[in-house]
Amino acid sequence: MHAAIYRWRVAPEHEADFRRRWHEITQDIVEHHGGGGSRLHRAENGDWVAYARWPGKADRDRAFAARMREKHDTTPQEEGKAVLLEEIWLTVTDDLLIPENDLPERFHEET
């Protein structure tokens, strides 16, 4: 399994749209293009960071190309609503992340 870390800078007025589009795109990729899901995070400096699982980089490339062909869809960065600052590809070697539903209650409390 592979993972990618994406980091964006998004203007405050585009944040709600960015999050909505991230949800739509991720759900479509999982349901129709073999993606392994993603988590979106807000960094302390205001950047947005996502961690996404993929079988490999070629699978990600095919998924994005297929979405463009099928839906004539663009990403927030292509629309000028986000700037992709970084993409880092990782090979998962060990996985000790606890599934979301198995986390203790203290992880679900707002702090």
Backbone as XML, in Angstrom:
<?xml version="1.0"?>
<chain id="A" units="angstrom">
  <residue number="1" name="MET">
    <atom name="N" x="0.852" y="-1.175" z="0.000"/>
    <atom name="CA" x="0.000" y="0.000" z="0.000"/>
    <atom name="C" x="0.895" y="1.233" z="0.000"/>
  </residue>
  <residue number="2" name="HIS">
    <atom name="N" x="0.385" y="2.259" z="-0.637"/>
    <atom name="CA" x="1.082" y="3.542" z="-0.684"/>
    <atom name="C" x="0.159" y="4.615" z="-0.114"/>
  </residue>
  <residue number="3" name="ALA">
    <atom name="N" x="0.763" y="5.712" z="0.219"/>
    <atom name="CA" x="0.004" y="6.860" z="0.716"/>
    <atom name="C" x="0.617" y="8.118" z="0.133"/>
  </residue>
  <residue number="4" name="ALA">
    <atom name="N" x="-0.192" y="9.127" z="0.052"/>
    <atom name="CA" x="0.289" y="10.441" z="-0.387"/>
    <atom name="C" x="-0.159" y="11.463" z="0.641"/>
  </residue>
  <residue number="5" name="ILE">
    <atom name="N" x="0.715" y="12.410" z="0.881"/>
    <atom name="CA" x="0.380" y="13.544" z="1.732"/>
    <atom name="C" x="0.300" y="14.761" z="0.819"/>
  </residue>
  <residue number="6" name="TYR">
    <atom name="N" x="-0.808" y="15.456" z="0.891"/>
    <atom name="CA" x="-1.017" y="16.657" z="0.090"/>
    <atom name="C" x="-1.144" y="17.845" z="1.040"/>
  </residue>
  <residue number="7" name="ARG">
    <atom name="N" x="-0.553" y="18.962" z="0.669"/>
    <atom name="CA" x="-0.662" y="20.175" z="1.500"/>
    <atom name="C" x="-1.063" y="21.333" z="0.603"/>
  </residue>
  <residue number="8" name="TRP">
    <atom name="N" x="-2.141" y="22.030" z="1.020"/>
    <atom name="CA" x="-2.664" y="23.161" z="0.252"/>
    <atom name="C" x="-2.703" y="24.423" z="1.097"/>
  </residue>
  <residue number="9" name="ARG">
    <atom name="N" x="-2.661" y="25.537" z="0.428"/>
    <atom name="CA" x="-2.983" y="26.829" z="1.037"/>
    <atom name="C" x="-4.295" y="27.269" z="0.389"/>
  </residue>
  <residue number="10" name="VAL">
    <atom name="N" x="-5.250" y="27.628" z="1.233"/>
    <atom name="CA" x="-6.587" y="27.986" z="0.766"/>
    <atom name="C" x="-6.975" y="29.315" z="1.399"/>
  </residue>
  <residue number="11" name="ALA">
    <atom name="N" x="-7.418" y="30.255" z="0.586"/>
    <atom name="CA" x="-7.875" y="31.540" z="1.114"/>
    <atom name="C" x="-9.120" y="31.304" z="1.975"/>
  </residue>
  <residue number="12" name="PRO">
    <atom name="N" x="-9.259" y="32.053" z="3.073"/>
    <atom name="CA" x="-10.396" y="31.851" z="3.981"/>
    <atom name="C" x="-11.755" y="31.838" z="3.275"/>
  </residue>
  <residue number="13" name="GLU">
    <atom name="N" x="-11.934" y="32.677" z="2.279"/>
    <atom name="CA" x="-13.238" y="32.727" z="1.598"/>
    <atom name="C" x="-13.519" y="31.485" z="0.744"/>
  </residue>
  <residue number="14" name="HIS">
    <atom name="N" x="-12.516" y="30.658" z="0.510"/>
    <atom name="CA" x="-12.705" y="29.448" z="-0.288"/>
    <atom name="C" x="-12.674" y="28.167" z="0.542"/>
  </residue>
  <residue number="15" name="GLU">
    <atom name="N" x="-12.488" y="28.283" z="1.862"/>
    <atom name="CA" x="-12.329" y="27.091" z="2.693"/>
    <atom name="C" x="-13.555" y="26.185" z="2.698"/>
  </residue>
  <residue number="16" name="ALA">
    <atom name="N" x="-14.743" y="26.729" z="2.815"/>
    <atom name="CA" x="-15.943" y="25.887" z="2.837"/>
    <atom name="C" x="-16.097" y="25.150" z="1.512"/>
  </residue>
  <residue number="17" name="ASP">
    <atom name="N" x="-15.877" y="25.834" z="0.408"/>
    <atom name="CA" x="-15.960" y="25.189" z="-0.902"/>
    <atom name="C" x="-14.861" y="24.135" z="-1.054"/>
  </residue>
  <residue number="18" name="PHE">
    <atom name="N" x="-13.660" y="24.443" z="-0.592"/>
    <atom name="CA" x="-12.560" y="23.487" z="-0.669"/>
    <atom name="C" x="-12.912" y="22.203" z="0.075"/>
  </residue>
  <residue number="19" name="ARG">
    <atom name="N" x="-13.423" y="22.333" z="1.285"/>
    <atom name="CA" x="-13.786" y="21.151" z="2.068"/>
    <atom name="C" x="-14.908" y="20.373" z="1.397"/>
  </residue>
  <residue number="20" name="ARG">
    <atom name="N" x="-15.901" y="21.042" z="0.884"/>
    <atom name="CA" x="-17.008" y="20.365" z="0.199"/>
    <atom name="C" x="-16.484" y="19.592" z="-1.004"/>
  </residue>
  <residue number="21" name="ARG">
    <atom name="N" x="-15.641" y="20.224" z="-1.803"/>
    <atom name="CA" x="-15.085" y="19.580" z="-2.994"/>
    <atom name="C" x="-14.167" y="18.422" z="-2.619"/>
  </residue>
  <residue number="22" name="TRP">
    <atom name="N" x="-13.377" y="18.579" z="-1.543"/>
    <atom name="CA" x="-12.510" y="17.488" z="-1.090"/>
    <atom name="C" x="-13.362" y="16.271" z="-0.761"/>
  </residue>
  <residue number="23" name="HIS">
    <atom name="N" x="-14.494" y="16.477" z="-0.052"/>
    <atom name="CA" x="-15.411" y="15.375" z="0.264"/>
    <atom name="C" x="-15.943" y="14.728" z="-1.013"/>
  </residue>
  <residue number="24" name="GLU">
    <atom name="N" x="-16.444" y="15.526" z="-1.931"/>
    <atom name="CA" x="-17.022" y="14.997" z="-3.170"/>
    <atom name="C" x="-16.000" y="14.197" z="-3.971"/>
  </residue>
  <residue number="25" name="ILE">
    <atom name="N" x="-14.830" y="14.764" z="-4.159"/>
    <atom name="CA" x="-13.795" y="14.114" z="-4.961"/>
    <atom name="C" x="-13.334" y="12.827" z="-4.288"/>
  </residue>
  <residue number="26" name="THR">
    <atom name="N" x="-13.092" y="12.870" z="-2.983"/>
    <atom name="CA" x="-12.640" y="11.675" z="-2.271"/>
    <atom name="C" x="-13.683" y="10.570" z="-2.324"/>
  </residue>
  <residue number="27" name="GLN">
    <atom name="N" x="-14.943" y="10.901" z="-2.085"/>
    <atom name="CA" x="-15.996" y="9.886" z="-2.123"/>
    <atom name="C" x="-16.115" y="9.265" z="-3.512"/>
  </residue>
  <residue number="28" name="ASP">
    <atom name="N" x="-16.018" y="10.079" z="-4.549"/>
    <atom name="CA" x="-16.091" y="9.565" z="-5.916"/>
    <atom name="C" x="-14.914" y="8.628" z="-6.207"/>
  </residue>
  <residue number="29" name="ILE">
    <atom name="N" x="-13.740" y="9.017" z="-5.778"/>
    <atom name="CA" x="-12.552" y="8.188" z="-6.026"/>
    <atom name="C" x="-12.667" y="6.852" z="-5.293"/>
  </residue>
  <residue number="30" name="VAL">
    <atom name="N" x="-13.147" y="6.859" z="-4.060"/>
    <atom name="CA" x="-13.315" y="5.615" z="-3.311"/>
    <atom name="C" x="-14.368" y="4.725" z="-3.975"/>
  </residue>
  <residue number="31" name="GLU">
    <atom name="N" x="-15.498" y="5.305" z="-4.344"/>
    <atom name="CA" x="-16.611" y="4.522" z="-4.890"/>
    <atom name="C" x="-16.397" y="4.034" z="-6.313"/>
  </residue>
  <residue number="32" name="HIS">
    <atom name="N" x="-15.676" y="4.796" z="-7.131"/>
    <atom name="CA" x="-15.606" y="4.484" z="-8.555"/>
    <atom name="C" x="-14.209" y="4.271" z="-9.130"/>
  </residue>
  <residue number="33" name="HIS">
    <atom name="N" x="-13.172" y="4.608" z="-8.356"/>
    <atom name="CA" x="-11.834" y="4.586" z="-8.956"/>
    <atom name="C" x="-10.778" y="3.889" z="-8.114"/>
  </residue>
  <residue number="34" name="GLY">
    <atom name="N" x="-11.175" y="3.133" z="-7.101"/>
    <atom name="CA" x="-10.234" y="2.305" z="-6.370"/>
    <atom name="C" x="-9.357" y="2.988" z="-5.345"/>
  </residue>
  <residue number="35" name="GLY">
    <atom name="N" x="-9.690" y="4.199" z="-4.950"/>
    <atom name="CA" x="-8.909" y="4.879" z="-3.920"/>
    <atom name="C" x="-9.169" y="4.274" z="-2.551"/>
  </residue>
  <residue number="36" name="GLY">
    <atom name="N" x="-8.246" y="4.472" z="-1.635"/>
    <atom name="CA" x="-8.355" y="3.902" z="-0.295"/>
    <atom name="C" x="-8.818" y="4.876" z="0.761"/>
  </residue>
  <residue number="37" name="GLY">
    <atom name="N" x="-9.362" y="5.998" z="0.358"/>
    <atom name="CA" x="-9.863" y="6.970" z="1.320"/>
    <atom name="C" x="-8.818" y="7.999" z="1.699"/>
  </residue>
  <residue number="38" name="SER">
    <atom name="N" x="-9.246" y="8.988" z="2.450"/>
    <atom name="CA" x="-8.377" y="10.103" z="2.799"/>
    <atom name="C" x="-8.873" y="10.751" z="4.082"/>
  </residue>
  <residue number="39" name="ARG">
    <atom name="N" x="-7.978" y="11.461" z="4.738"/>
    <atom name="CA" x="-8.322" y="12.282" z="5.900"/>
    <atom name="C" x="-7.820" y="13.689" z="5.636"/>
  </residue>
  <residue number="40" name="LEU">
    <atom name="N" x="-8.657" y="14.651" z="5.952"/>
    <atom name="CA" x="-8.280" y="16.052" z="5.783"/>
    <atom name="C" x="-8.013" y="16.653" z="7.157"/>
  </residue>
  <residue number="41" name="HIS">
    <atom name="N" x="-6.939" y="17.424" z="7.236"/>
    <atom name="CA" x="-6.529" y="18.031" z="8.499"/>
    <atom name="C" x="-6.288" y="19.519" z="8.288"/>
  </residue>
  <residue number="42" name="ARG">
    <atom name="N" x="-6.417" y="20.268" z="9.363"/>
    <atom name="CA" x="-6.070" y="21.686" z="9.365"/>
    <atom name="C" x="-4.794" y="21.831" z="10.177"/>
  </residue>
  <residue number="43" name="ALA">
    <atom name="N" x="-3.740" y="22.357" z="9.595"/>
    <atom name="CA" x="-2.458" y="22.538" z="10.279"/>
    <atom name="C" x="-2.483" y="23.805" z="11.128"/>
  </residue>
  <residue number="44" name="GLU">
    <atom name="N" x="-1.582" y="23.877" z="12.074"/>
    <atom name="CA" x="-1.496" y="25.047" z="12.950"/>
    <atom name="C" x="-1.272" y="26.339" z="12.180"/>
  </residue>
  <residue number="45" name="ASN">
    <atom name="N" x="-0.570" y="26.256" z="11.058"/>
    <atom name="CA" x="-0.280" y="27.467" z="10.274"/>
    <atom name="C" x="-1.416" y="27.826" z="9.316"/>
  </residue>
  <residue number="46" name="GLY">
    <atom name="N" x="-2.528" y="27.070" z="9.348"/>
    <atom name="CA" x="-3.676" y="27.363" z="8.501"/>
    <atom name="C" x="-3.716" y="26.565" z="7.207"/>
  </residue>
  <residue number="47" name="ASP">
    <atom name="N" x="-2.618" y="25.875" z="6.853"/>
    <atom name="CA" x="-2.625" y="25.042" z="5.649"/>
    <atom name="C" x="-3.571" y="23.864" z="5.854"/>
  </residue>
  <residue number="48" name="TRP">
    <atom name="N" x="-4.016" y="23.298" z="4.767"/>
    <atom name="CA" x="-4.842" y="22.098" z="4.774"/>
    <atom name="C" x="-3.966" y="20.939" z="4.327"/>
  </residue>
  <residue number="49" name="VAL">
    <atom name="N" x="-4.038" y="19.816" z="5.055"/>
    <atom name="CA" x="-3.201" y="18.657" z="4.775"/>
    <atom name="C" x="-4.100" y="17.426" z="4.705"/>
  </residue>
  <residue number="50" name="ALA">
    <atom name="N" x="-3.916" y="16.627" z="3.660"/>
    <atom name="CA" x="-4.667" y="15.381" z="3.530"/>
    <atom name="C" x="-3.702" y="14.219" z="3.397"/>
  </residue>
  <residue number="51" name="TYR">
    <atom name="N" x="-4.116" y="13.117" z="3.947"/>
    <atom name="CA" x="-3.406" y="11.856" z="3.845"/>
    <atom name="C" x="-4.341" y="10.930" z="3.076"/>
  </residue>
  <residue number="52" name="ALA">
    <atom name="N" x="-3.879" y="10.394" z="1.957"/>
    <atom name="CA" x="-4.717" y="9.523" z="1.129"/>
    <atom name="C" x="-4.011" y="8.203" z="0.857"/>
  </residue>
  <residue number="53" name="ARG">
    <atom name="N" x="-4.764" y="7.105" z="0.856"/>
    <atom name="CA" x="-4.191" y="5.788" z="0.576"/>
    <atom name="C" x="-4.498" y="5.385" z="-0.866"/>
  </residue>
  <residue number="54" name="TRP">
    <atom name="N" x="-3.491" y="4.830" z="-1.504"/>
    <atom name="CA" x="-3.597" y="4.391" z="-2.892"/>
    <atom name="C" x="-2.854" y="3.079" z="-3.064"/>
  </residue>
  <residue number="55" name="PRO">
    <atom name="N" x="-3.295" y="2.226" z="-4.012"/>
    <atom name="CA" x="-2.484" y="1.044" z="-4.333"/>
    <atom name="C" x="-1.113" y="1.470" z="-4.890"/>
  </residue>
  <residue number="56" name="GLY">
    <atom name="N" x="-1.069" y="2.573" z="-5.624"/>
    <atom name="CA" x="0.177" y="3.092" z="-6.174"/>
    <atom name="C" x="-0.063" y="4.410" z="-6.880"/>
  </residue>
  <residue number="57" name="LYS">
    <atom name="N" x="1.012" y="5.081" z="-7.256"/>
    <atom name="CA" x="0.911" y="6.391" z="-7.901"/>
    <atom name="C" x="0.212" y="6.299" z="-9.257"/>
  </residue>
  <residue number="58" name="ALA">
    <atom name="N" x="0.471" y="5.243" z="-10.006"/>
    <atom name="CA" x="-0.184" y="5.065" z="-11.307"/>
    <atom name="C" x="-1.699" y="4.947" z="-11.144"/>
  </residue>
  <residue number="59" name="ASP">
    <atom name="N" x="-2.136" y="4.310" z="-10.051"/>
    <atom name="CA" x="-3.583" y="4.197" z="-9.781"/>
    <atom name="C" x="-4.190" y="5.571" z="-9.516"/>
  </residue>
  <residue number="60" name="ARG">
    <atom name="N" x="-3.474" y="6.417" z="-8.782"/>
    <atom name="CA" x="-3.944" y="7.778" z="-8.541"/>
    <atom name="C" x="-4.041" y="8.549" z="-9.849"/>
  </residue>
  <residue number="61" name="ASP">
    <atom name="N" x="-3.010" y="8.420" z="-10.682"/>
    <atom name="CA" x="-3.012" y="9.126" z="-11.970"/>
    <atom name="C" x="-4.190" y="8.696" z="-12.837"/>
  </residue>
  <residue number="62" name="ARG">
    <atom name="N" x="-4.457" y="7.391" z="-12.879"/>
    <atom name="CA" x="-5.603" y="6.887" z="-13.663"/>
    <atom name="C" x="-6.925" y="7.388" z="-13.092"/>
  </residue>
  <residue number="63" name="ALA">
    <atom name="N" x="-7.042" y="7.412" z="-11.769"/>
    <atom name="CA" x="-8.284" y="7.863" z="-11.131"/>
    <atom name="C" x="-8.572" y="9.322" z="-11.473"/>
  </residue>
  <residue number="64" name="PHE">
    <atom name="N" x="-7.558" y="10.183" z="-11.366"/>
    <atom name="CA" x="-7.771" y="11.589" z="-11.669"/>
    <atom name="C" x="-8.053" y="11.799" z="-13.152"/>
  </residue>
  <residue number="65" name="ALA">
    <atom name="N" x="-7.379" y="11.070" z="-14.018"/>
    <atom name="CA" x="-7.621" y="11.192" z="-15.459"/>
    <atom name="C" x="-9.043" y="10.735" z="-15.796"/>
  </residue>
  <residue number="66" name="ALA">
    <atom name="N" x="-9.488" y="9.643" z="-15.183"/>
    <atom name="CA" x="-10.835" y="9.135" z="-15.437"/>
    <atom name="C" x="-11.890" y="10.130" z="-14.965"/>
  </residue>
  <residue number="67" name="ARG">
    <atom name="N" x="-11.680" y="10.740" z="-13.819"/>
    <atom name="CA" x="-12.637" y="11.732" z="-13.311"/>
    <atom name="C" x="-12.766" y="12.896" z="-14.283"/>
  </residue>
  <residue number="68" name="MET">
    <atom name="N" x="-11.639" y="13.329" z="-14.823"/>
    <atom name="CA" x="-11.656" y="14.450" z="-15.774"/>
    <atom name="C" x="-12.441" y="14.062" z="-17.030"/>
  </residue>
  <residue number="69" name="ARG">
    <atom name="N" x="-12.219" y="12.848" z="-17.532"/>
    <atom name="CA" x="-12.924" y="12.392" z="-18.737"/>
    <atom name="C" x="-14.417" y="12.217" z="-18.484"/>
  </residue>
  <residue number="70" name="GLU">
    <atom name="N" x="-14.755" y="11.572" z="-17.386"/>
    <atom name="CA" x="-16.147" y="11.224" z="-17.091"/>
    <atom name="C" x="-16.981" y="12.419" z="-16.641"/>
  </residue>
  <residue number="71" name="LYS">
    <atom name="N" x="-16.432" y="13.239" z="-15.811"/>
    <atom name="CA" x="-17.209" y="14.310" z="-15.190"/>
    <atom name="C" x="-16.816" y="15.691" z="-15.678"/>
  </residue>
  <residue number="72" name="HIS">
    <atom name="N" x="-15.768" y="15.759" z="-16.469"/>
    <atom name="CA" x="-15.247" y="17.064" z="-16.889"/>
    <atom name="C" x="-15.068" y="17.941" z="-15.653"/>
  </residue>
  <residue number="73" name="ASP">
    <atom name="N" x="-14.548" y="17.311" z="-14.606"/>
    <atom name="CA" x="-14.431" y="17.940" z="-13.296"/>
    <atom name="C" x="-13.045" y="18.536" z="-13.111"/>
  </residue>
  <residue number="74" name="THR">
    <atom name="N" x="-12.980" y="19.589" z="-12.355"/>
    <atom name="CA" x="-11.709" y="20.205" z="-12.018"/>
    <atom name="C" x="-11.511" y="20.131" z="-10.508"/>
  </residue>
  <residue number="75" name="THR">
    <atom name="N" x="-10.288" y="20.335" z="-10.090"/>
    <atom name="CA" x="-9.979" y="20.356" z="-8.666"/>
    <atom name="C" x="-9.961" y="21.809" z="-8.186"/>
  </residue>
  <residue number="76" name="PRO">
    <atom name="N" x="-10.069" y="22.033" z="-6.872"/>
    <atom name="CA" x="-10.004" y="23.411" z="-6.376"/>
    <atom name="C" x="-8.740" y="24.147" z="-6.808"/>
  </residue>
  <residue number="77" name="GLN">
    <atom name="N" x="-7.595" y="23.435" z="-6.895"/>
    <atom name="CA" x="-6.385" y="24.134" z="-7.328"/>
    <atom name="C" x="-6.450" y="24.519" z="-8.803"/>
  </residue>
  <residue number="78" name="GLU">
    <atom name="N" x="-7.111" y="23.712" z="-9.623"/>
    <atom name="CA" x="-7.273" y="24.075" z="-11.035"/>
    <atom name="C" x="-8.216" y="25.267" z="-11.201"/>
  </residue>
  <residue number="79" name="GLU">
    <atom name="N" x="-9.101" y="25.454" z="-10.239"/>
    <atom name="CA" x="-10.043" y="26.581" z="-10.270"/>
    <atom name="C" x="-9.467" y="27.837" z="-9.623"/>
  </residue>
  <residue number="80" name="GLY">
    <atom name="N" x="-8.251" y="27.749" z="-9.111"/>
    <atom name="CA" x="-7.636" y="28.899" z="-8.456"/>
    <atom name="C" x="-8.121" y="29.132" z="-7.036"/>
  </residue>
  <residue number="81" name="LYS">
    <atom name="N" x="-8.783" y="28.126" z="-6.439"/>
    <atom name="CA" x="-9.308" y="28.270" z="-5.084"/>
    <atom name="C" x="-8.397" y="27.645" z="-4.034"/>
  </residue>
  <residue number="82" name="ALA">
    <atom name="N" x="-7.345" y="26.979" z="-4.472"/>
    <atom name="CA" x="-6.378" y="26.365" z="-3.560"/>
    <atom name="C" x="-5.052" y="26.260" z="-4.289"/>
  </residue>
  <residue number="83" name="VAL">
    <atom name="N" x="-3.987" y="26.303" z="-3.532"/>
    <atom name="CA" x="-2.653" y="26.136" z="-4.104"/>
    <atom name="C" x="-2.066" y="24.864" z="-3.504"/>
  </residue>
  <residue number="84" name="LEU">
    <atom name="N" x="-1.777" y="23.875" z="-4.358"/>
    <atom name="CA" x="-1.135" y="22.655" z="-3.885"/>
    <atom name="C" x="0.333" y="22.978" z="-3.645"/>
  </residue>
  <residue number="85" name="LEU">
    <atom name="N" x="0.737" y="22.950" z="-2.377"/>
    <atom name="CA" x="2.098" y="23.317" z="-1.998"/>
    <atom name="C" x="3.048" y="22.131" z="-2.022"/>
  </residue>
  <residue number="86" name="GLU">
    <atom name="N" x="2.489" y="20.944" z="-1.804"/>
    <atom name="CA" x="3.365" y="19.799" z="-1.635"/>
    <atom name="C" x="2.590" y="18.506" z="-1.838"/>
  </residue>
  <residue number="87" name="GLU">
    <atom name="N" x="3.259" y="17.527" z="-2.427"/>
    <atom name="CA" x="2.739" y="16.170" z="-2.531"/>
    <atom name="C" x="3.907" y="15.248" z="-2.213"/>
  </residue>
  <residue number="88" name="ILE">
    <atom name="N" x="3.739" y="14.400" z="-1.215"/>
    <atom name="CA" x="4.789" y="13.479" z="-0.793"/>
    <atom name="C" x="4.243" y="12.067" z="-0.915"/>
  </residue>
  <residue number="89" name="TRP">
    <atom name="N" x="4.946" y="11.206" z="-1.625"/>
    <atom name="CA" x="4.535" y="9.807" z="-1.785"/>
    <atom name="C" x="5.279" y="8.943" z="-0.786"/>
  </residue>
  <residue number="90" name="LEU">
    <atom name="N" x="4.546" y="8.035" z="-0.166"/>
    <atom name="CA" x="5.074" y="7.168" z="0.876"/>
    <atom name="C" x="4.738" y="5.714" z="0.570"/>
  </residue>
  <residue number="91" name="THR">
    <atom name="N" x="5.607" y="4.816" z="0.978"/>
    <atom name="CA" x="5.316" y="3.390" z="0.964"/>
    <atom name="C" x="5.050" y="2.994" z="2.407"/>
  </residue>
  <residue number="92" name="VAL">
    <atom name="N" x="3.878" y="2.445" z="2.668"/>
    <atom name="CA" x="3.532" y="2.039" z="4.024"/>
    <atom name="C" x="4.344" y="0.785" z="4.360"/>
  </residue>
  <residue number="93" name="THR">
    <atom name="N" x="5.112" y="0.860" z="5.433"/>
    <atom name="CA" x="5.910" y="-0.288" z="5.848"/>
    <atom name="C" x="5.346" y="-0.949" z="7.100"/>
  </residue>
  <residue number="94" name="ASP">
    <atom name="N" x="4.746" y="-0.176" z="7.983"/>
    <atom name="CA" x="4.144" y="-0.679" z="9.220"/>
    <atom name="C" x="2.914" y="0.172" z="9.493"/>
  </residue>
  <residue number="95" name="ASP">
    <atom name="N" x="1.845" y="-0.458" z="9.934"/>
    <atom name="CA" x="0.606" y="0.279" z="10.163"/>
    <atom name="C" x="0.052" y="-0.069" z="11.530"/>
  </residue>
  <residue number="96" name="LEU">
    <atom name="N" x="0.156" y="0.863" z="12.458"/>
    <atom name="CA" x="-0.390" y="0.688" z="13.803"/>
    <atom name="C" x="-1.486" y="1.703" z="14.095"/>
  </residue>
  <residue number="97" name="LEU">
    <atom name="N" x="-1.992" y="2.374" z="13.054"/>
    <atom name="CA" x="-3.055" y="3.355" z="13.240"/>
    <atom name="C" x="-4.338" y="2.630" z="13.640"/>
  </residue>
  <residue number="98" name="ILE">
    <atom name="N" x="-4.949" y="3.083" z="14.711"/>
    <atom name="CA" x="-6.182" y="2.478" z="15.195"/>
    <atom name="C" x="-7.338" y="2.958" z="14.319"/>
  </residue>
  <residue number="99" name="PRO">
    <atom name="N" x="-8.180" y="2.038" z="13.827"/>
    <atom name="CA" x="-9.344" y="2.476" z="13.039"/>
    <atom name="C" x="-10.209" y="3.454" z="13.846"/>
  </residue>
  <residue number="100" name="GLU">
    <atom name="N" x="-10.770" y="4.404" z="13.151"/>
    <atom name="CA" x="-11.551" y="5.478" z="13.778"/>
    <atom name="C" x="-12.599" y="4.947" z="14.754"/>
  </residue>
  <residue number="101" name="ASN">
    <atom name="N" x="-13.340" y="3.936" z="14.365"/>
    <atom name="CA" x="-14.417" y="3.408" z="15.211"/>
    <atom name="C" x="-13.913" y="2.693" z="16.460"/>
  </residue>
  <residue number="102" name="ASP">
    <atom name="N" x="-12.636" y="2.336" z="16.494"/>
    <atom name="CA" x="-12.080" y="1.629" z="17.639"/>
    <atom name="C" x="-11.366" y="2.551" z="18.630"/>
  </residue>
  <residue number="103" name="LEU">
    <atom name="N" x="-11.300" y="3.835" z="18.332"/>
    <atom name="CA" x="-10.620" y="4.776" z="19.223"/>
    <atom name="C" x="-11.429" y="4.996" z="20.495"/>
  </residue>
  <residue number="104" name="PRO">
    <atom name="N" x="-10.751" y="5.195" z="21.625"/>
    <atom name="CA" x="-11.473" y="5.521" z="22.869"/>
    <atom name="C" x="-12.239" y="6.838" z="22.725"/>
  </residue>
  <residue number="105" name="GLU">
    <atom name="N" x="-13.240" y="7.021" z="23.546"/>
    <atom name="CA" x="-14.119" y="8.194" z="23.495"/>
    <atom name="C" x="-13.345" y="9.501" z="23.571"/>
  </residue>
  <residue number="106" name="ARG">
    <atom name="N" x="-12.251" y="9.554" z="24.330"/>
    <atom name="CA" x="-11.506" y="10.809" z="24.507"/>
    <atom name="C" x="-10.999" y="11.350" z="23.174"/>
  </residue>
  <residue number="107" name="PHE">
    <atom name="N" x="-10.875" y="10.517" z="22.140"/>
    <atom name="CA" x="-10.438" y="10.973" z="20.831"/>
    <atom name="C" x="-11.553" y="11.670" z="20.063"/>
  </residue>
  <residue number="108" name="HIS">
    <atom name="N" x="-12.771" y="11.494" z="20.479"/>
    <atom name="CA" x="-13.922" y="12.071" z="19.777"/>
    <atom name="C" x="-14.421" y="13.350" z="20.434"/>
  </residue>
  <residue number="109" name="GLU">
    <atom name="N" x="-13.824" y="13.729" z="21.549"/>
    <atom name="CA" x="-14.216" y="14.947" z="22.259"/>
    <atom name="C" x="-13.520" y="16.146" z="21.627"/>
  </residue>
  <residue number="110" name="GLU">
    <atom name="N" x="-14.226" y="17.239" z="21.515"/>
    <atom name="CA" x="-13.650" y="18.486" z="21.006"/>
    <atom name="C" x="-12.742" y="19.089" z="22.055"/>
  </residue>
  <residue number="111" name="THR">
    <atom name="N" x="-11.570" y="19.543" z="21.633"/>
    <atom name="CA" x="-10.660" y="20.194" z="22.589"/>
    <atom name="C" x="-10.347" y="21.586" z="22.124"/>
  </residue>
</chain>
